[in-house]
Amino acid sequence: MVSNDVEILEQLKLGNPSSYRELFDLYYMPLSVYALKFCDSFELAEDIVQELFIKIWDEKLYMKLEGSVSPYLFKSVKNNTLQAIKRRSKFRFEEIEDQVNKLIEEERIDVEFLEEEKTKLISQIEALPEKSKQVFKAIVLENLKYKEVAEELGVSVNTVKTHYSRALKKLRASLDVIVILLLP
């Protein structure tokens, strides 16, 4: 994955705008799910990720980055989400910061533990209501866009977003595993 990041970053620096789309497609969903770990709204999580990508493009932040983009993106999403929550005064910031410090050990992934968590996640996914399960599988496992899922199921894009948001809320305890599954 690092070589993908490096290649995309190099293409961005060379002025290739399609590489920005590659970066967005590669990280949008994993970052949105990651942001959801810290907030209770998938819409807020998506807004935060979208704002980050806008800032990267508008301020040409990619010119300042070296190596892998992933650590910068995840750290920025974490910080931006915590700031958004603090601004909303919905939760006490100190409690969230303590939870974040406990939840995040991105550099240490126990493979055996991860396999156990994946097994739990699969059973949790199967326990979802049918439509939410279909939407979740289509977006996460098949990497389909909201519009594609909506067309496939014959529903509106907003209905797809609602089912996806409900599924993620029910799977909140497994969000770490979902983020890892989303990354190529």
Helices and strands as residue ranges (DSSP letters): H 2-13, H 18-36, H 42-58, G 61-63, H 70-88, H 93-103, H 111-126, H 130-136, I 137-141, H 146-153, H 157-170, G 172-174, H 175-182
